[in-house]
Amino acid sequence: MWFQKNKWKIIVPVIIIAVLVGAFYYGGNAPGSKGWEVGGNEPTVSTPPEVDPTPTPVPDKTPEATTTPAPDVSAKPENTPATTPEQTTNPEQTASPEQSAAPEQTPTPTPTPTPTPTPPQPTMEINPETGKDKYLTDPVPEGKPLPVEPQDVTIGSTAYTCTISISCSTINDNLDLCDPAKVDLVPADGWILQPITVTFYEGESVFNVLQRVCKQQKIHMEFENTPIYNSAYIEGIHNLYEFDVGELSGWMYKVNEWFPNYGCSRYQLKDGDVICWVYTCDLGYDVGGGYAVGN
């Protein structure tokens, strides 16, 4: 009676439990899906199916789209230099002193300046028969500069300085011998040109400087070229000529207190020379240069 009245209350729960057990046993994570068998507390691992030992044949070629040939690392590529340890060195690695040191620079040799050729020293050839050179010049005293022929000189561009003056003070002591028409030309102190320092150029002579200074200072000067002496001969300065104060009067020059015994065109100047033009009334003896005229 009780069962008849309550059988559905018993059957329905049993069915539900059976469905849940079946779902649990055969579900994705249930033991039954993994080959376990219910029976005791220890799970039983089911035996996997036997594998056919015959290998599945592999096709000879794999489609080109999916095949990437493995590079042959053992073969050296053509025209590719072998990598050396120095080339594979970590670039961040500190270089050795030999590698990091700057290459030694060979110093550039300083060019040796070419020395300026020394001009040939003048010589004086004396004719043993006459005792003079070919321009009738007596031998020059030892230690004094030899004459330099104008035709052998090239005027350079190097500038030097010298001092030059022009004096006729001896005329004041011989006014009684002076041409009356020239007396007013004689300065009271005897200076036609007081000493001044002027520029001259390498190779120039006493005559070159006198000619230029007289032109600059507007001083009259007259000369004559005398081939026999190979020099210019000064006839007059400041309108005072030779023989204006007697038969032994005329112009002479001295350089550094020495009266050369050759013409002013042949005396080549040196830096710092002191030139004095003086008027003599006694063939040089009244000015200290009597020897220069050969007496």
Phi, psi and omega in degrees: 000312181296321182292318179298322182282332186241018184294326180287333176292335180267318186292316183298312178297326181294318180297318181297317180295320181296320179295319181294320179295317179296321179294322180293319186287323185255009177289178184297324181252009183284156181300326182295328180286347181255010176088013178279154175241138180282127179163094182090184182273340183269127177287143180253125182278127180284148182284126181294155180294149181292140181262135179292119183293344181285117183292146176290126182298137179264131179300148183300324184233137174267142180308138185301332184293333184251358184259126175242106183296134179287133180293144178274097184288344182279340183269138179276123181300152181293137176063015178253119182295142179295142181279128180259162179302325181295327182282336182263008180297138178303124182298338180278351181292139181293128181288153177290161180305324181294324182282325185274341182291138178293144180299138181294128182266132178280122181298138178287123182294137178285125181297136179281123181297140179286121182296142178290125182299134179284126180297148181299137180286139180294147177234161181231112180267115182264130176283119183297337181283322182260339184075012180230168174276184186290348177254025174062033180260132176292157178305138181282136178305147180300136179090351179261152183294137177282155178293147177241126185286130183305324182290347180262003187252139171247121180289126181267187181256353180287127184263140175228179177230153175212171178247139180223144176214159179226123183227143174229033185299335181294337180293326180297336178271356183224040183295335179292340179264350186283143174302124182305330181287349184250354185301318182292347179277346185277119178296149182298323180267358177085353182272116168276322174215112177291158185306129175225153177264129182230167179263140170224172185240154183310127178097349183286157183251175176301321180296319179302316182290316180300315181299316182290317183294318179298323178292318181293322184270002180058045177255129179296138176208134179230139182220169177222133176283130180240094182304330182297329177256359180055043183201162172279143177247125183278114182273319182205146174228136179059032180065018173255116186252170172299147179071004177287340180232052178103171185287343181255015184264156178162184184261141175226162176230154174223149179234123181054043176069015176242130177270107178296149178263029176216167188294157185292340177285344184259359179263108181272126187283156172236158182303131176088001180297151178243115183255132175232123172260127184228150177262126178254143175252001184217048175054035175095344184289332180280352179241002177091018182231032180299330181293335186292338181264007172088016179257000000 
